[in-house]
Amino acid sequence: MKKSISIILLASSLLFILLSCNDNDDNYVPEAYRKILSLKESGIKDYSMNANQSSITENILILRGGGEPHSESNMEMYIMSKEEACEAWGYELEQIELIPSDSYTFPEGTVLKLDAEESYRYIPITFYPSRIYNAIKENQEAQWVLPIVLHSLSDTINQSMNKLLMRIDVYSPLVTWKQDEIENIEIVYKEKELPITLQITYSENNTLDFEATQDDNIDLKTLVDNFNKVQGTNHELLPESSYDLHSFSFTADSKTATSKIILKRDGLTADQTYVLPLKLKLSTELIDITESVKYLVVTNPKYCFEDLDKSKWNIVYCNSEIAGWGQALNLIDGNNETAWVSNWNYFQWYNIAEYDDLYFGGNVSLQDAQFGNVSATELHPNNYWTCIGRRTASQIQIVVDLGESITLGGVGFRKNNNELGDIALKAFEVNMSETFTFNPPYENLNNYNLLDDGNDWGESVIEGETPLYAGDFWYTLADMKTSVIKSGRYLKLHPLSTYHEGNPFCSSVHELFVKKLISVDGKSVTD
């Protein structure tokens, strides 16, 4: 009997101990640490958006931990006030603004729940960038934000990881000029069609259809005055009747738009320079337009020219050169280091007209040339006629085959250094002819110096005087007191004087250039 009572007491004691242990296990994790909620990315986070995006969705990650994480949790996300945000992140009130309440939504709401099997959850928030952008334009000095705080009545919140300041910048795509902002335009004919291209920057794509047009509210005269002040010019505003500007049409998925402006000579003064400022506006507020003004600097010269390609040129006659390093071919070789130099020293005859000095081969002796024992039946080794005697500058003639018939507009000379022997050409004249005839021998040896026999050069087209220093120097019909418009394939360069006072036979220059005339007062010379 006593043994049975002892066994019962022992069993009771063991049961009490076991029950006591279970009670201790239940209370081992304090209540505050059973479920702990936090934001994965707390603190400050920056977001960039484009105004032409209809919407953009970001996610906020909520984490759950603690000693008993496998149970349901309830929480709520609050938007903090501006004052609370300033206190939490150290801003002054004027430094931040809260984005408008209609510029974002929480698609799943702000009252949230984590099921027992969930240890985290992504909470989507959708932004509407265009609405934020419109608000930003009202105060561009402030930082626009959305301050969020996580709160729960049933679970513990990690107070060091429960606040997120979303700092938001919305960059509007910007329409800018694709070409230079100052563009020089020459109206060659009656009208000039000029393509102009705009481009969208700060955006990977374009989702809008919109137009860009000239802003009618801009004072164009004031813009021209500002342009003249900066550039040091005195140009006039291009009259409205002298241009037609078409609109620029952007389409979705296209980041460029090309339009055209028609420039007209009607109503313009010849050789006058005008300026047209282009300042645009857009048909949408979701994209910005550059504040830069594009300036078209428009000229309508009486004479319009085009540089002539030298690849077809040939020398066909030169009656004074130094063979090799001073040959006439150097005038058209495109090499700045070579020059044509007249024969200023060799074969010093006092009366060159008494001798046939036409050079036609490599075996002509001075004696043969002096006494006329040779006949001019062969060509110069460089395939053009030349003479071996020296001549005064005014007796020199050089004939260039341009390879095509052109209407001469101007000539240019390059003097590449300041050495007198290389830049001695002073006054000159240029004549043109459709044909060139040279059939030696001639009874009148002076034809070597005139080239009149069988040729009709007419009056000079271009004449002038080059300076005595290095540079490129142009002489065009626009510089002439009286304009002789003449076409031809053959150009005759006739030096008239030299800067070399001690040697009247010396003339020289490095390169010859030619411009052909293509229009007069907007009318093509080929019409």
C-alpha atoms as one frame of an Amber mdcrd trajectory, in Angstrom:
protein
   0.000   0.000   0.000   2.785   2.396   0.951   4.647   1.390  -2.229   1.637
   2.279  -4.383   1.260   5.701  -2.747   4.980   6.387  -3.375   4.626   5.585
  -7.065   1.603   7.909  -7.386   3.440  10.748  -5.696   6.485  10.244  -7.917
   4.355  10.330 -11.084   2.601  13.459  -9.883   5.945  15.134  -9.283   7.207
  14.243 -12.766   3.996  15.553 -14.382   4.349  18.829 -12.485   7.941  19.170
 -13.611   6.993  18.531 -17.237   4.165  21.033 -17.121   6.492  23.572 -15.546
   9.032  23.064 -18.377   6.352  23.653 -21.058   5.333  26.911 -19.376   8.986
  28.088 -19.424   9.316  27.277 -23.177   6.248  29.374 -23.994   7.728  32.423
 -22.297  11.346  31.932 -23.456  11.033  34.543 -26.364   9.858  37.926 -25.052
   6.731  39.298 -26.669   8.600  42.216 -28.298  10.877  39.860 -30.222   8.457
  37.266 -31.488   7.704  39.130 -34.796   9.846  42.067 -36.003   8.967  44.037
 -39.139  11.333  46.293 -41.111  11.977  47.865 -44.510  14.738  46.254 -46.530
  15.809  49.613 -47.975  15.301  52.279 -45.360  16.825  55.721 -45.162  17.136
  57.820 -48.356  16.754  56.459 -51.861  16.836  58.448 -55.129  14.550  57.773
 -58.083  14.771  59.226 -61.599  11.868  59.261 -64.041  10.964  60.690 -67.439
   7.957  62.939 -67.780   6.774  61.139 -70.908   6.414  57.851 -69.049   2.710
  57.277 -68.408   3.514  55.449 -65.170   6.319  53.634 -63.447   6.069  51.084
 -60.636   8.628  50.640 -57.869   8.553  48.083 -55.038   9.157  48.445 -51.338
  10.372  45.248 -49.617   9.027  44.487 -46.122  10.904  41.853 -44.079   9.696
  39.841 -41.106  11.956  38.181 -38.539  11.984  37.450 -34.793  11.620  34.405
 -32.578   8.186  33.407 -33.897   8.078  34.669 -37.520   5.695  31.973 -38.749
   2.456  33.636 -37.816   0.250  36.270 -39.366   1.331  39.939 -39.173  -0.654
  43.100 -39.744   0.826  46.473 -40.617   0.180  49.750 -42.352   2.275  52.184
 -44.429   1.781  55.862 -43.704   2.863  58.925 -45.666   4.682  61.229 -43.282
   3.964  64.926 -43.131   6.447  67.477 -44.411   7.302  68.439 -40.814   7.869
  64.804 -39.811  10.112  64.252 -42.824  12.191  67.320 -42.010  12.646  66.120
 -38.437  13.539  62.578 -39.507  16.100  63.526 -42.175  17.333  66.941 -41.105
  15.805  69.166 -43.799  14.540  72.703 -43.477  10.885  73.169 -44.400  11.683
  75.206 -47.526  14.095  72.559 -48.813  11.565  69.840 -49.584   8.098  69.417
 -51.025   5.862  66.328 -50.934   4.839  65.057 -54.337   1.092  65.498 -55.028
  -1.195  62.815 -53.614  -2.600  62.119 -57.086   0.868  61.415 -58.492   1.169
  57.975 -56.887  -0.956  55.014 -55.774  -0.488  51.825 -53.781  -2.237  49.242
 -56.005  -2.534  46.764 -53.094  -3.392  49.440 -50.545  -1.477  50.645 -47.510
  -3.132  48.301 -44.973  -1.104  45.133 -45.357  -0.880  41.585 -44.065   1.809
  38.907 -44.114   0.474  35.371 -43.940   2.060  32.872 -41.597   4.171  31.293
 -44.341   5.494  34.657 -45.647   8.772  36.080 -44.379   8.783  39.079 -46.764
   6.555  40.908 -49.170   7.019  43.376 -52.039   4.641  46.326 -51.855   4.172
  48.042 -55.229   3.853  51.794 -55.547   2.946  53.313 -58.904   4.086  56.826
 -59.839   2.676  59.112 -62.533   5.757  61.113 -63.614   3.935  63.760 -65.651
   1.987  64.882 -62.565   5.142  65.041 -60.510   6.871  66.959 -63.323   4.124
  69.571 -63.442   4.469  70.059 -59.689   8.255  70.301 -59.913   7.982  73.100
 -62.458   6.180  75.177 -59.819   9.137  74.949 -57.436  12.348  73.760 -59.038
  14.487  74.797 -56.086  12.991  72.241 -53.674  13.688  68.519 -53.459  10.468
  66.627 -54.131   9.964  63.597 -51.902   7.631  60.885 -50.708   8.374  60.018
 -47.018   7.037  56.619 -45.873   6.905  55.054 -42.427   5.958  51.445 -41.520
   3.563  51.009 -38.543   1.931  48.064 -36.760  -0.335  47.720 -33.696   0.240
  43.992 -33.339   3.887  43.438 -34.204   7.181  44.981 -33.278   8.640  47.524
 -35.731  12.392  47.919 -36.055  12.529  51.663 -35.414  15.913  52.026 -37.105
  14.627  50.485 -40.355  11.036  51.630 -40.728  11.376  54.920 -42.617  12.080
  55.520 -46.312  12.555  58.909 -47.967  11.967  58.523 -51.691  13.663  61.504
 -53.370  12.223  61.905 -56.841  13.557  63.739 -59.874  11.576  63.801 -63.091
  13.615  64.638 -66.143  11.625  65.844 -69.056  12.955  64.804 -72.465  14.485
  67.867 -74.090  14.051  68.892 -77.713  17.259  70.486 -79.013  18.763  71.603
 -82.302  20.746  68.890 -84.061  22.785  71.333 -86.167  24.912  74.268 -85.055
  23.036  77.085 -83.386  24.562  79.612 -85.813  24.274  78.566 -89.437  25.438
  80.614 -92.420  23.198  80.304 -95.457  23.712  81.686 -98.959  20.697  82.047
-101.252  22.306  81.105-104.557  19.205  81.065-106.736  15.732  82.583-106.333
  14.952  80.278-103.407  16.887  78.123-101.003  15.368  75.088 -99.280  17.124
  74.397 -95.999  16.444  71.232 -93.953  16.566  71.661 -90.170  16.501  68.758
 -87.710  15.426  68.617 -84.079  16.278  65.807 -81.682  15.014  64.524 -78.342
  17.659  64.135 -75.660  17.541  62.769 -72.092  15.215  59.988 -73.132  15.706
  56.464 -74.402  12.550  56.640 -76.485   9.660  58.870 -77.407   6.086  57.815
 -76.752   4.333  60.975 -77.904   3.061  62.560 -81.092   3.632  66.322 -80.970
   4.727  69.314 -83.021   7.300  72.102 -82.716   6.626  75.510 -84.268   8.098
  78.989 -84.212   7.115  80.816 -81.018   5.055  83.793 -82.160   5.398  85.483
 -78.766   9.132  86.054 -79.178  10.403  89.510 -80.144  12.602  88.617 -83.117
  13.982  92.141 -83.489  15.301  92.061 -79.922  16.957  88.706 -80.578  18.672
  90.101 -83.686  19.880  93.130 -81.708  21.338  90.806 -79.063  22.973  88.701
 -81.765  24.594  91.770 -83.344  25.843  92.947 -79.968  27.508  89.619 -79.191
  28.885  89.034 -82.691  29.917  92.618 -83.382  27.759  92.798 -86.521  25.039
  95.053 -87.861  22.702  92.671 -89.670  19.007  93.222 -90.243  16.104  90.953
 -89.334  15.092  88.757 -92.261  11.685  90.006 -93.444   8.791  87.660 -92.773
   7.896  87.681 -96.479  11.287  86.196 -97.342  10.847  82.829 -95.665   8.378
  80.026 -95.049   9.026  77.869 -91.979   7.240  74.533 -91.789   6.411  72.838
 -88.478   8.367  69.921 -87.032   6.300  66.765 -86.475   7.482  64.172 -83.966
   5.842  60.757 -83.965   5.909  58.088 -81.266   9.053  55.916 -81.405  10.937
  58.649 -83.270  13.483  60.880 -81.549  14.133  63.231 -84.485  12.022  65.454
 -86.686  13.178  67.242 -89.830  11.414  70.177 -91.369  12.427  72.767 -93.935
  12.564  76.496 -94.293  12.229  78.143 -97.685  14.401  81.259 -97.997  13.507
  83.703-100.798  15.421  86.496-102.486  12.244  88.502-103.066  12.274  91.652
-100.971  15.975  91.358-100.082  18.784  93.719-101.035  21.649  92.095-102.939
  24.848  91.605-100.928  22.982  92.383 -97.694  23.218  90.024 -94.695  20.128
  89.191 -92.665  19.481  87.180 -89.509  16.511  84.963 -88.717  16.257  83.785
 -85.081  14.420  80.498 -84.541  12.848  80.021 -81.099  10.395  77.145 -80.879
   7.435  76.061 -78.794   5.909  72.586 -78.394   2.349  71.308 -78.547   2.921
  69.247 -75.375   3.935  70.139 -71.830   5.412  66.701 -71.179   8.595  67.506
 -73.060  10.834  70.535 -72.677  12.162  72.670 -75.523  15.668  74.084 -75.500
  16.014  77.710 -74.478  18.746  78.124 -77.090  17.959  80.241 -80.118  19.111
  79.065 -83.531  20.300  81.880 -85.776  20.233  81.648 -89.552  22.673  84.179
 -91.004  21.336  84.678 -94.514  23.157  86.327 -97.426  21.964  86.841-100.989
  25.053  87.849-102.990  24.679  89.385-106.417  27.324  86.913-107.618  27.477
  83.357-106.323  30.505  81.178-106.848  31.681  77.619-106.536  35.268  76.419
-106.088  36.598  74.651-109.163  38.125  71.190-108.825  41.790  71.274-109.878
  42.062  67.577-110.714  41.308  68.227-114.423  43.651  71.163-114.828  46.729
  71.245-117.071  49.308  73.853-117.949  49.392  74.309-121.748  51.711  77.317
-122.048  54.180  79.291-119.941  56.781  81.564-121.480  58.839  82.068-118.306
  59.683  79.500-115.656  62.596  77.856-113.920  62.566  74.228-114.995  61.971
  71.771-112.168  61.689  73.620-108.873  60.111  76.724-110.397  58.003  75.227
-113.185  54.468  76.392-113.929  53.071  73.005-112.949  53.710  74.039-109.356
  50.820  76.487-109.649  48.293  73.664-109.831  49.923  70.801-107.893  48.193
  71.521-104.555  51.554  71.586-102.769  52.109  74.624-100.575  55.859  74.014
-100.535  56.310  74.460-104.293  55.999  77.662-106.328  56.039  78.906-109.875
  59.034  81.199-110.326  59.717  83.091-113.528  63.053  82.870-115.293  64.669
  85.834-113.610  68.378  85.048-114.237  69.164  82.550-117.013  69.952  83.436
-120.684  70.184  87.158-120.160  69.480  88.470-123.671  68.987  92.161-124.136
  66.562  91.840-127.013  64.683  88.592-126.628  62.395  89.349-129.554  65.307
  88.645-131.904  65.522  84.984-130.956  63.163  82.016-131.091  63.549  80.798
-127.547  60.696  78.318-127.575  61.708  75.331-125.496  60.667  72.007-126.898
  63.085  69.391-125.616  65.950  68.565-123.330  68.830  69.090-125.806  68.432
  72.743-126.771  71.715  74.591-126.352  71.955  78.254-125.540  73.809  78.840
-128.808  71.126  77.072-130.864  68.411  79.079-129.175  70.262  82.366-129.553
  70.895  81.999-133.273  67.620  80.328-134.226  69.181  77.022-135.275  66.267
  74.973-133.882  62.656  74.620-134.965  59.780  74.379-132.520  58.449  70.979
-133.518  58.418  69.126-130.228  56.628  69.641-126.957  58.041  70.567-123.601
  58.954  67.477-121.482  55.990  68.322-119.193  53.703  68.428-122.226  53.263
  72.173-122.424  54.981  74.887-124.377  57.494  77.119-122.645  60.362  79.469
-123.459  63.890  79.504-122.105  64.616  83.234-122.194  63.868  85.629-119.403
  61.124  88.241-119.697  59.935  91.200-117.737  56.875  90.501-115.590  54.558
  92.274-118.037  55.663  89.973-120.888  54.848  86.740-119.036  51.856  84.626
-120.079  50.620  81.401-118.475  47.688  79.445-119.957  45.782  76.861-117.908
  43.393  74.308-119.399  40.628  74.017-116.783  39.318  70.769-118.249  35.816
  72.211-118.747  34.149  75.378-119.891  33.126  77.615-116.992  31.944  81.155
-116.404  34.814  82.727-114.517  33.857  84.134-111.139  37.200  84.717-109.469
  40.800  83.686-108.987  42.848  83.170-105.872  46.559  83.082-105.129  48.446
  81.464-102.286  51.650  82.989-101.052  53.125  80.565 -98.566  55.975  82.536
 -97.016  57.336  86.038 -96.786  60.427  85.545 -98.947  60.398  88.076-101.757
  61.645  85.568-104.321  58.579  83.357-103.761  55.825  86.002-103.548  56.978
  88.626-106.036  53.760  88.666-108.108  52.175  92.102-107.768  49.591  93.302
-110.305  47.940  90.825-112.674  45.045  90.312-115.065  43.139  87.210-116.122
  41.481  86.526-119.486  39.288  83.665-120.697  38.804  81.877-124.023  36.850
  78.834-125.158  39.789  77.745-127.342  43.545  78.129-127.303  45.642  78.051
-130.448  49.410  77.857-130.510  51.097  76.714-133.752  54.778  77.625-133.899
  56.994  78.757-135.494  55.848  82.354-135.752  57.339  85.113-137.843  56.296
  87.542-135.152  58.139  86.237-132.090  56.263  88.746-129.950  53.312  86.350
-130.104  55.150  84.369-127.422  54.489  87.353-125.170  50.952  88.169-126.346
  49.362  84.896-127.601  47.119  86.954-129.865  47.647  84.957-133.044  44.565
  82.769-133.504  43.125  83.573-130.046  40.371  85.905-128.885  41.005  86.712
-125.240  38.910  89.860-125.143  39.154  92.232-122.201  40.333  91.042-118.829
  37.747  89.434-116.558  39.631  89.705-113.279  42.450  92.046-112.360  44.033
  93.090-109.119  47.135  93.515-107.021  48.336  90.901-104.541  49.928  91.995
-101.245  53.535  91.408-100.320  52.993  88.887 -97.535  51.895  85.281 -97.086
  48.267  84.213 -97.265  45.387  83.280 -99.570  44.052  86.181-101.616  40.860
  86.132-103.677  39.670  88.420-106.449  36.125  87.946-107.726  33.632  89.696
-109.962  32.162  91.251-106.828  35.469  93.105-106.345  35.623  94.479-109.890
  34.464  98.004-110.750  33.039  96.752-114.038  32.011  93.132-114.360  32.892
  91.238-117.516  30.973  87.965-117.550  32.813  85.556-119.786  32.965  81.796
-120.171  35.806  79.658-121.383  37.911  76.587-120.886  41.284  78.311-121.060
  42.439  80.814-118.454  45.331  83.161-119.224  47.237  84.601-116.293  49.179
  87.717-117.205  51.424  89.250-114.525  51.665  93.028-114.932  54.261  93.994
-112.340  56.580  92.644-109.667  57.504  93.631-106.130  61.136  92.867-106.954
  62.352  96.387-107.791  65.905  95.192-108.385  64.879  92.528-110.885  61.970
  93.316-113.244  62.109  89.735-114.578  61.147  88.143-111.266  57.591  87.045
-110.605  56.371  84.152-108.460  53.461  82.676-106.531  52.734  79.303-104.909
  49.215  78.234-105.933  46.443  79.318-108.289  42.747  78.805-107.475  39.603
  79.438-109.503  35.960  80.026-108.643  33.312  79.562-111.274  30.295  81.841
-111.400  27.021  79.939-110.964  24.399  82.687-110.576  23.826  86.420-110.884
  21.030  87.955-108.793  19.664  84.463-108.224  19.578  83.526-111.908  21.723
  80.594-113.030  24.390  81.493-115.608  23.540  78.290-117.490  19.880  79.251
-118.060
